[in-house]
């Protein structure tokens, strides 16, 4: 199992995301980092484990209040060996950010930022010159966020699809196993990525038992309920 460490950026800081309630997010306080600056937080996380993937959510862009393009471009340049998955609300932006041209970047197409399936197809066509994007099927609890037909038409999905339940992010409810399994049953061609709610080694082992290949991690690392030993144990083949 591969781990994708998560940075949620707002106004230049890494913030602590909890249950998708973005108005309440505050700069991250973590024993792994001396500040909430993105470069400092990522450096602290990389001391815990040699992560190969980093998911970045640009919350300014997601809330139509500017963007964190400068901070993201700096991270991408500083860590050429990391593969970045970046959700910059591309479905709602007239111009693609320049960082997408970097060889270690993949765009995340979040369903919550799409006005319809036609907009999704248009965005996929616009991204054709870049690496294949990752589709994030976004939910708030049981409610799908985005074009309804996108969730029920696996032929439209990318090769990796994030099962993103925002209500589980930063919470103590555990992963949404039901959602993950439902999406796995819908597709034979896409790898389902677990996102939101991972708390401990038991959750990681439960995801591995469900043949989950990628999992997004953040809060459990900063709360130190998952450490290097647990990551290595669950990640072993």
Helices and strands as residue ranges (DSSP letters): E 2-10, E 13-16, G 22-24, E 26-27, H 38-48, E 53-58, H 59-62, H 69-78, E 83-87, G 90-92, G 98-101, E 105-110, G 111-113, H 117-126, G 127-129, E 134-140, E 143-145, H 148-151, G 154-156, E 160-165, G 166-168, H 177-186, E 191-195, H 201-209, E 214-217, H 219-222, H 228-235
